[in-house]
Amino acid sequence: MYLTEKMLAEARQKYGTPEVLHFRSGCSEREMDIIVGSQKHGRAHDITLFIFNGREIAVTAKHSYLPGMYRPPSGGLAPGESIERGAAREAFEETGLTIELEKYILRFEVEFFSNRRTVDWTSHVFTASCTGGKIEPHDHHEIREARWATLDEFPEFSRLMRLTDSGGLYYRAFLQEEVLHRLPQ
């Protein structure tokens, strides 16, 4: 894994120590193939960003998502990339926004499992503020749409995720609910 403990220690020093949560999620073999395929260079993480513009949060929809289903942007660091640089790159690719990280809010230790395989994954969740740009994805291969959402919309996003047979989306619903419980109201 090229997201090192030294990098995480620096992130904790700058952005705070996150609460650590654990989650297990069953996946189909097809979904497990996608997770394993995302593990280039030993990657076993993502950076998930709750990007705020006032009280609104940037959300994205992938091409495979049900109509009305959105979630906060996320992605992995490239080898040799800092957390700040990777978060900024992913935010721009998926939303068209420039950001400033604010708080390292949660660290999710996830075990995805299927009948034949298990993958350990970590989601590092940060809040960030929008510092510029127009909300519009630049990575059209991965992202269908990006837009601003209110906190009141997230329960519907989670409901739609749970209607799918995707262990990854079920996990994402849980992740965003846990983050929303920890945000100041």
ABEGO torsion letter per residue (X at the ends): XABBAAAAAAAAAAAEBBBBBBBBBBBBAAAAAAAAAAABGGBABBBBBBBBBEABBBBBBBAABBBGBBBBBBEBBBBGBBAAAAAAAAAAAAAGBBBBBABBABBBBBBBBBAABBBBBBBBBBBBBBAEEBBBBABAAABABBBBBBAAAAAAAAAAAAABABAAAAAAAAAAAAAAAABBX
